[in-house]
């Protein structure tokens, strides 16, 4: 069985303005009640997937990322690297126990590998 895309993320220079735009245009609900102040986006639909908005670093660009849920972040990183990917954000354990890393595929497209904390 394959690993699913479970979330998208916008990485943007002005997360507050971006949040206001998408909330106003599409009616998305955005919360920041988490340890990192991450803007969690709920589209309010049972179709598709929800996402988030995160600030881009000063030298960064606006971009969209997909997060792929995997059973083992380390194994997925090793496999991605063996196939030409580059790790740009090493494996990190988030305050809620989720684990993620950000990778560039061989074409330079960023994506995240993610393993949820046991719940």
N, C-alpha and C positions, 0 to 999 in steps of 0.2 A: 504494500500500500504506500502511496506517495505522501509527502509532507505537504500540508495545506497552507495556503496564504491565510493568515488569521487576523491581520491588521494592516492598515496603511498608515503612513506618517508623512506629514508635510514638514519639511525643515525650512524655515523662512526667516528673513531678516526682521520682520515685524510681526511676531506671533499674535499680538493683541489686535492689530488691524486685520490680519488674516482671519482671526476668529470672528470678529465682528462682521466681516464680509460674508463668510459662509453661513453664519448664523442668520443674518438678515436675508440672504438670497434663498437659502434652502431650508431654513427653519431648524438647523442642527442645534442641539443642546451641547454646551461645552462646560465641563467641570474642571476645577483645578484642586480639588480636595484630596490630594495625595502627597506623599513625602517629597516629591521632586517639583511640585507645582506644574506638572505636565498637563497640558490641555487635552483632556480626554474628550473625544467627539462621539456623540451618539446621534446617528442620523434619524432615529425615531422610526426606522423601518425594520420589518423582519426579513427583508431581502437584502442581500449584500453584506458587507462587513463594516464595522465601525473603525475609527482610527484615532489619530491624535495630531497635535501640532507642537513642534519643538523649535526653540530659537536656533538659528544658524550661527556658527561662530563668525567673528568679524571677517575672517578671510574666506568664509564659505559662500555658497550660492543657495538660492532657493531651489528646492528639489523635492521630489516625491519618492518615498521608499515603500517597499512591501516588506512585511515581516512574515517569515516562514517558520511555522512551528515544527520543531525537531525533537526527537527523543534525547539526543546527546549533542550539546553545542560543540564540545571538543571534537567529537568524531566528524560532525558536519563541517567544522572549520578545516580540519585536516583534509577532508575529501575535496572541499572547494579549493584550497591552496594547491593540492595535487593536480587540479584541473585548470590552474592558471589564475585563480582569484588572489586578491590582496586584502589582508585584514586592515581596516582603517580605524576601528574602535575594538580593542581587544575584549575578550569575554569579560563581562561585568555582571556581578550579582546586584540586583536592584534592592531597595529597602524592603519590598514586599516578598523578596525571595526569588522572583523571576530572574532568569539568566538570559543575557543577549550579547550579541556581537554584531558589528556592522562590517560588511565586506564589499569590495568592488569586484564585480565579475570581470572577465577578461576584456570586455568591451568598455569598461569603466562605469557601469551602472551600479549604484549602491543598492544593497538590500540587507535586511537583518535576518539573522537566525536567532530563534527564540525558544526557550524551554520554560514553561510555566512552573512556578513553585508548586510543590505538592499541596493540595488543599484538602 
